[in-house]
Amino acid sequence: MDITIKGDRPFDDVPPIKSKALRINLNQNIYGTFAEIGAGQETCRQFFRAGGASGTIAKAMSAYDKAFSDAIYGAEEDGRYVTLSRLRKMLAHEMDLMEKRITRDKNPDKIFFCYANTVATIDFAKQFKGHGWVGIKYQVEANQDYNEIILHLRFKETDARLQQETLGILGTNLIYGAFYKYNEPKKLLKYLYDHLDKDQLEIDTINFSGPVFKDVDNRLMSLQLVKNGMTDAVVFGPDGTNILPARVFYKKNILALRGSFRPVTKVNMAMYEKSYEMFINEKKVDPDNTMVVFEITLSNLRAEGEIDEQDFIDRADLLCALGQSVMISNFKEYYKVVEYFSNYTKGRMGLAMGVSNLVDIFDEKYYRHISGGILEAFGKLFFKDLKVYLYPMLDPKNGELLNSENLKVYPRMKELYKFFKYNGKVVDIKDYDESIMNIFSRKALDMIDKGEPGWEDMLPEGTADLIKDYRLFGYTRKPLKPLAIKRRNSTKG
């Protein structure tokens, strides 16, 4: 029987934490600093306990006092300490000291590193579970430019001591992986959970940079986080950089559009533009405090079987080129998306969707796994300050225009639908373009695949050229250089 634990590897293949730390310590060229704030010096402790640390640890420090921390690393403009900015300052400051104090002429073969974390563990009232930023800046060859791996974690345990121990294990896994698995970043990512369970912590953001990661697409690393069950959702911005969901959604009004975007069509963009206009005209919505996100679900990416990473990147590239932020989630049901956003904001939320999507929401079969069934799901979905912005469609059978007034939900759901409809939770997008209603992503994709003309007219301006220039969605099998899109400035969202 193949018993697998922590990190999805056979038990015998998972090196003990002590062995990982000892292997680093016994490498005579690895030398660096540990700077840890907020949860003790738990990572460094693993290396001291393993033995041989004198050849690895140049310095270990923990500037717990805020005044000391500010004096060393500089004060943050927002006054916070558990931030990406603080982590970057820690890494830069400590590495600068390494370079100044450990001279290269006496240590020509040393490869320097700095490991840092800034963490808040669970509070005394156990209302805030805690989170933190963790990172390593390091070389794999002497005199080489530095590489970085930076991640954000959220604790799930409800005991500060356990969280400290979890952080120490994670940090050791990160340092070990940085030196010995950097050429296999997907495995490095999975092995962060060696000797850890996914109910101990969540990793919701990670970014790789530097010469050894020059071919790593961080959007694919985000996808791996969701695919591996390390988090439920990840977000990356128009520039393709992974961004912390808590930062972009915090106290924001949020408008979300779910779709396959394979490829993004004129209908997708019309739905976005018209729903956005309606959303920002709501009384409670400030356009300057509004976040728009295009959501692709993991189940959608798996619709054709196993996830095709190139197909995912093609979709992401087009959305990013249009100036949009993208969320990859593991949420099949809409109510889970709303619950997720509610973790970060009490602002207004909007969901833009077509008629067929709304009809599916009122299908009981999607809620049989919930003890309270569809009523529990709808309580979670519509209890919040949320509106559905509904884009009409033409009935494929008779050409009739379908909207919130005449769509057909399942008979048992009619009264429930009417309740939400007439309480203003579902509103029609009335400023629509009937000439584009017969455009569907799957039709455009099929035409691209078969080499048929005319699909270009189905897509937003400029996107057809991108598909042709960079051979997206199988337009041609001849590979070209990686996509480098000149992105349009977005004035919305």
C-alpha positions in Angstrom: 0.0 0.0 0.0 1.4 3.4 -1.1 1.0 5.6 2.0 1.3 9.3 1.1 1.4 12.2 3.6 2.5 15.8 3.7 3.5 17.0 0.3 1.9 14.1 -1.7 5.0 12.0 -1.7 5.6 8.4 -0.3 6.6 8.6 3.3 10.1 7.3 2.7 10.8 10.0 0.1 10.1 12.9 2.4 13.4 14.0 4.1 13.0 14.8 7.8 13.1 18.5 8.7 16.3 17.9 10.6 17.9 16.2 7.6 17.0 19.1 5.4 18.5 21.7 7.8 21.6 19.5 8.3 22.2 19.2 4.6 22.2 23.0 4.3 24.5 23.3 7.3 27.0 20.8 5.9 27.2 22.6 2.6 30.4 24.7 3.2 29.5 27.3 0.6 25.9 28.3 1.8 26.1 31.2 4.2 23.6 33.7 5.3 21.3 35.6 7.7 18.0 34.7 9.4 15.8 37.7 10.2 12.4 36.8 11.7 9.8 39.0 13.2 6.6 38.1 15.0 6.6 34.4 15.7 9.9 33.8 17.3 13.0 32.5 15.5 11.4 29.2 14.6 13.1 28.6 11.3 16.5 29.5 12.5 15.9 27.2 15.5 15.6 24.2 13.1 19.1 24.9 11.8 20.7 25.4 15.2 19.2 22.2 16.5 20.3 20.2 13.4 24.0 20.8 14.2 26.8 22.4 12.2 25.1 25.8 12.0 28.2 27.8 12.6 29.2 27.2 8.9 25.8 28.4 7.7 24.5 31.1 9.9 26.2 34.5 9.7 23.6 36.1 11.9 20.2 35.4 13.4 18.1 38.3 14.6 14.6 39.3 15.5 13.7 43.0 15.8 10.6 42.6 17.9 10.3 46.1 19.3 8.6 48.3 16.7 11.0 51.2 17.4 14.0 48.9 16.8 12.4 47.5 13.7 11.8 50.9 12.3 15.3 52.1 13.2 16.8 49.1 11.3 14.5 48.8 8.3 12.7 52.1 8.1 9.1 52.9 9.0 6.3 51.9 6.6 4.0 54.6 5.3 0.9 52.8 6.5 2.4 52.0 9.9 2.0 48.2 9.4 4.7 45.6 9.9 3.3 42.4 8.4 3.6 43.6 4.8 5.4 42.7 1.6 7.1 46.1 1.7 8.6 45.3 5.2 9.7 41.8 4.0 11.5 43.3 1.0 13.2 45.9 3.2 14.4 43.1 5.5 15.8 41.1 2.7 17.5 44.0 1.1 19.0 45.4 4.3 20.3 42.1 5.6 21.8 41.1 2.2 23.5 44.5 2.0 25.2 43.8 5.4 26.3 40.4 4.2 27.9 41.8 1.2 29.7 44.5 3.2 30.9 42.3 6.1 31.7 39.0 4.3 34.3 40.0 1.7 34.5 38.1 -1.5 38.3 38.1 -1.6 38.4 35.9 1.5 35.3 33.9 0.6 35.3 33.5 -3.2 33.1 30.4 -3.2 30.4 31.5 -0.7 26.8 31.7 -2.0 24.9 34.1 0.1 21.3 34.0 1.3 19.0 35.9 3.5 15.8 34.3 4.8 13.2 36.6 6.4 9.7 36.5 7.7 7.3 39.1 9.2 4.4 37.3 10.8 1.4 38.0 13.1 0.2 34.9 14.9 -3.3 34.3 16.3 -4.5 37.0 18.7 -5.5 36.4 22.3 -9.2 36.6 21.6 -8.7 34.1 18.7 -10.7 36.3 16.4 -7.8 36.9 14.0 -5.9 33.7 13.0 -2.8 35.4 11.7 -0.8 35.6 8.5 2.6 36.4 7.3 5.1 37.1 4.5 8.0 34.8 4.1 10.9 35.1 1.6 14.4 34.1 0.7 16.9 36.0 -1.4 19.8 33.9 -2.4 22.4 32.7 -5.0 23.1 29.3 -6.4 26.5 30.3 -7.6 29.1 32.8 -6.2 28.9 36.3 -7.7 25.7 35.4 -9.5 22.7 37.8 -9.4 20.2 37.1 -6.6 17.1 35.0 -6.9 14.0 35.5 -4.8 11.0 33.4 -3.7 8.4 35.4 -1.7 5.1 34.0 -0.4 2.2 34.9 1.7 0.6 32.5 4.2 -2.5 32.4 6.3 -2.6 30.3 9.4 -5.5 27.9 10.0 -4.4 26.6 13.4 -5.9 28.2 16.5 -2.9 28.0 18.8 0.0 30.4 18.6 2.6 27.8 19.6 1.4 25.5 16.8 1.6 28.3 14.3 5.2 29.0 15.3 6.1 25.4 14.8 4.3 25.4 11.4 6.2 28.5 10.4 9.6 26.9 11.3 8.8 23.8 9.2 7.6 25.9 6.2 10.7 28.1 6.4 13.0 25.1 6.4 11.2 23.6 3.5 11.5 26.9 1.6 15.3 27.2 2.2 15.9 23.6 1.3 13.8 23.8 -1.9 15.4 27.1 -2.9 18.8 25.5 -3.0 18.0 21.9 -4.1 14.8 22.1 -6.1 15.1 25.5 -7.8 15.3 23.7 -11.2 11.9 22.1 -10.5 9.7 25.0 -9.3 6.5 23.0 -9.4 8.0 20.3 -7.1 9.5 23.0 -4.9 6.0 24.4 -4.5 4.5 21.1 -3.5 7.4 20.2 -1.1 6.7 23.4 0.9 4.1 21.2 2.6 6.5 18.4 3.6 5.6 17.4 7.2 2.6 19.9 7.1 -1.1 19.4 6.4 -3.2 21.8 4.3 -5.4 22.4 7.3 -2.4 24.0 9.1 -1.8 26.8 6.7 -2.8 28.3 3.3 -0.3 29.8 0.8 -2.3 32.3 -1.3 0.5 34.2 -3.1 3.9 33.3 -4.4 6.4 34.9 -6.8 9.6 33.7 -8.2 12.3 36.0 -9.7 15.9 36.0 -10.6 18.2 34.3 -13.1 17.4 30.7 -12.2 13.7 31.5 -12.5 13.8 33.5 -15.7 11.6 30.9 -17.5 9.1 30.7 -14.7 5.7 32.2 -15.4 4.3 33.2 -12.0 0.7 32.9 -13.2 1.4 29.1 -13.7 2.7 29.0 -10.2 -0.5 30.6 -9.0 -2.4 28.0 -10.9 -0.4 25.3 -9.1 -1.4 26.8 -5.7 -5.1 26.3 -6.5 -4.6 23.0 -8.3 -2.6 21.5 -5.4 -5.3 22.7 -2.9 -2.9 25.1 -1.1 -5.5 27.9 -1.5 -9.0 28.4 -3.0 -8.2 31.4 -5.2 -5.3 33.4 -6.5 -5.2 36.8 -8.3 -2.8 38.3 -10.8 -2.8 41.7 -12.2 -2.6 43.1 -15.8 1.2 42.9 -15.7 1.0 39.1 -14.9 2.3 39.5 -11.4 0.7 37.5 -8.6 -1.0 39.8 -6.1 -2.3 39.2 -2.6 -6.1 38.9 -2.7 -6.5 40.5 0.7 -4.7 43.6 -0.6 -6.7 44.1 -3.8 -10.1 43.2 -2.3 -9.8 44.8 1.2 -12.8 47.1 1.8 -13.4 47.3 -1.9 -16.6 47.2 -3.9 -16.1 44.1 -6.2 -17.5 43.4 -9.6 -16.8 39.8 -10.9 -17.3 38.2 -14.2 -17.0 34.4 -14.6 -16.3 32.8 -17.9 -14.1 30.6 -20.0 -12.7 33.5 -21.9 -11.4 31.0 -24.5 -11.0 33.4 -26.2 -12.5 36.6 -24.7 -15.2 37.9 -27.0 -17.1 41.1 -27.8 -20.0 39.8 -25.6 -17.6 39.3 -22.6 -16.4 42.8 -22.9 -19.8 44.3 -23.5 -21.1 42.5 -20.4 -18.2 43.9 -18.5 -18.5 47.5 -19.7 -22.2 47.8 -19.3 -22.3 46.1 -15.9 -19.5 48.3 -14.8 -21.3 51.4 -15.8 -24.4 50.3 -13.8 -22.3 49.2 -10.8 -20.4 52.4 -10.3 -23.7 54.3 -10.5 -25.0 52.6 -7.5 -25.3 54.9 -4.5 -22.9 53.0 -2.3 -20.2 52.5 -4.9 -17.2 54.7 -5.3 -15.4 54.1 -8.6 -12.1 54.8 -6.9 -12.7 52.1 -4.4 -13.9 49.4 -6.9 -12.1 46.3 -8.0 -13.1 44.4 -11.2 -11.9 40.8 -11.6 -12.4 38.2 -14.4 -12.8 34.8 -12.8 -11.8 31.5 -14.4 -12.7 28.4 -12.3 -10.5 25.3 -12.0 -13.4 23.2 -13.2 -13.6 25.3 -16.4 -9.9 24.8 -17.0 -10.5 21.1 -16.7 -13.5 21.1 -19.0 -11.5 19.4 -21.7 -9.8 16.9 -19.4 -6.4 17.7 -17.8 -5.5 21.3 -17.4 -3.7 22.6 -20.5 -1.2 25.2 -19.2 -0.6 26.8 -22.5 -4.3 27.2 -23.0 -4.6 28.8 -19.6 -1.7 31.2 -20.4 -3.4 32.1 -23.7 -6.6 33.1 -21.9 -4.7 35.0 -19.3 -2.6 36.9 -21.8 -5.6 38.2 -23.7 -7.3 39.3 -20.5 -4.1 41.0 -19.2 -3.7 42.7 -22.6 -7.1 44.2 -22.1 -6.0 45.6 -18.8 -7.9 43.2 -16.6 -7.1 41.4 -13.3 -7.7 37.7 -13.3 -8.8 35.3 -10.5 -8.3 31.6 -10.7 -10.6 29.8 -8.2 -11.7 26.4 -7.0 -15.3 27.7 -6.5 -17.9 25.8 -8.6 -20.8 27.6 -7.0 -21.3 31.4 -7.1 -22.2 31.6 -3.4 -18.7 30.4 -2.6 -17.3 33.3 -4.6 -19.4 35.7 -2.6 -18.4 34.1 0.7 -14.7 34.5 -0.4 -15.1 38.2 -1.2 -16.9 38.6 2.1 -13.7 37.6 4.0 -12.1 40.9 2.8 -14.9 43.4 2.3 -18.3 44.6 3.5 -18.7 46.7 0.4 -21.2 46.1 -2.5 -20.6 43.1 -4.7 -21.8 42.6 -8.2 -21.9 39.5 -10.4 -22.2 40.0 -14.2 -23.5 37.0 -16.0 -25.6 35.8 -18.9 -29.1 34.3 -18.7 -28.0 30.7 -19.0 -25.7 31.1 -16.0 -28.5 32.6 -13.9 -30.8 29.7 -14.8 -28.1 27.2 -13.7 -27.8 29.0 -10.3 -31.5 28.1 -9.7 -30.8 24.4 -10.4 -31.2 22.3 -7.2 -28.7 19.6 -8.3 -25.8 21.9 -7.7 -26.6 22.1 -4.0 -27.3 18.6 -3.0 -24.0 18.3 -1.1 -25.1 21.2 1.2 -27.1 20.2 4.3 -29.4 23.2 3.8 -29.7 22.7 0.1 -30.4 25.5 -2.3 -32.0 27.7 0.5 -28.7 27.6 2.5 -26.7 28.5 -0.7 -29.0 31.4 -1.6 -29.0 32.7 2.0 -25.2 33.0 1.6 -25.4 34.3 -1.9 -28.1 37.0 -1.6 -27.8 37.9 2.1 -24.8 40.0 1.3 -25.0 43.4 -0.4 -25.0 41.9 -3.8 -26.6 42.4 -7.2 -26.6 40.2 -10.3 -26.3 42.2 -13.6 -27.9 40.1 -16.2 -26.9 40.3 -19.9 -29.8 39.1 -22.2 -29.5 36.4 -24.7 -31.4 35.2 -27.8 -33.3 31.9 -27.4 -31.6 29.5 -29.8 -34.9 27.8 -30.5 -37.1 30.7 -31.5 -34.8 33.8 -31.4 -36.8 35.4 -28.6 -34.8 37.9 -26.4 -34.5 36.4 -22.9 -33.9 38.6 -19.8 -34.9 38.5 -16.1 -38.6 39.0 -17.0 -39.1 36.0 -19.2 -36.3 33.5 -18.5 -37.4 30.1 -17.5 -36.1 28.6 -14.2 -37.0 25.1 -12.9 -40.7 25.0 -11.9 -40.0 24.4 -8.2 -37.7 27.5 -8.2 -40.1 30.0 -9.7 -41.3 31.6 -6.5 -37.8 31.7 -5.1 -36.5 33.4 -8.2 -39.4 35.9 -8.1 -38.5 36.8 -4.5 -34.9 37.7 -5.4 -35.9 39.3 -8.7 -38.5 41.7 -7.2 -36.3 42.5 -4.2 -33.9 44.1 -6.7 -31.2 41.4 -6.5 -31.3 40.7 -10.2 -31.3 43.7 -12.7 -31.2 43.6 -16.4 -28.5 45.2 -18.5 -30.7 47.1 -20.9 -28.1 48.9 -23.0 -27.0 45.9 -25.0 -26.0 45.2 -28.6 -28.3 42.7 -30.2 -25.9 42.3 -33.2 -23.3 40.4 -31.1 -25.6 38.1 -29.2 -24.9 35.1 -31.5 -21.2 35.3 -30.6 -19.9 32.4 -28.4 -16.3 31.7 -27.3 -16.6 28.0 -28.3 -17.7 29.0 -31.9 -14.7 31.4 -32.2 -12.4 28.8 -30.9 -13.7 26.1 -33.3 -13.2 28.5 -36.2 -9.7 29.3 -35.1 -8.9 25.5 -34.8 -10.3 24.8 -38.3 -8.7 27.8 -39.9 -12.1 29.2 -40.9 -12.3 33.0 -41.6 -14.6 35.4 -39.7 -13.7 34.7 -36.1 -11.7 37.9 -35.9 -15.0 39.9 -36.0 -16.2 38.1 -32.8 -13.4 39.4 -30.6 -12.5 42.8 -29.1 -10.4 45.2 -31.1 -6.8 44.2 -31.3 -7.1 40.7 -29.7 -7.3 38.9 -33.1 -4.0 40.4 -34.0 -2.5 39.1 -30.7 -3.8 35.6 -31.4 -2.2 35.6 -34.9 1.0 37.3 -33.9 1.7 35.0 -30.9 0.0 31.8 -32.2 -2.5 31.6 -29.4 -5.3 28.9 -29.1 -3.6 26.7 -31.7 -3.8 29.3 -34.4 -0.6 27.7 -35.7 1.6 24.9 -34.3 4.8 26.8 -34.9 6.1 28.1 -31.6 7.2 31.7 -31.2 9.0 33.7 -28.5 7.1 34.2 -25.2 4.3 36.8 -25.5 5.2 40.3 -24.6 2.0 42.3 -25.0 1.9 46.1 -25.1 -1.0 46.4 -22.8 -3.7 49.0 -23.2 -4.3 51.4 -20.4 -7.5 50.5 -18.6 -9.7 53.3 -17.3 -12.1 51.0 -15.6 -11.8 48.8 -12.6 
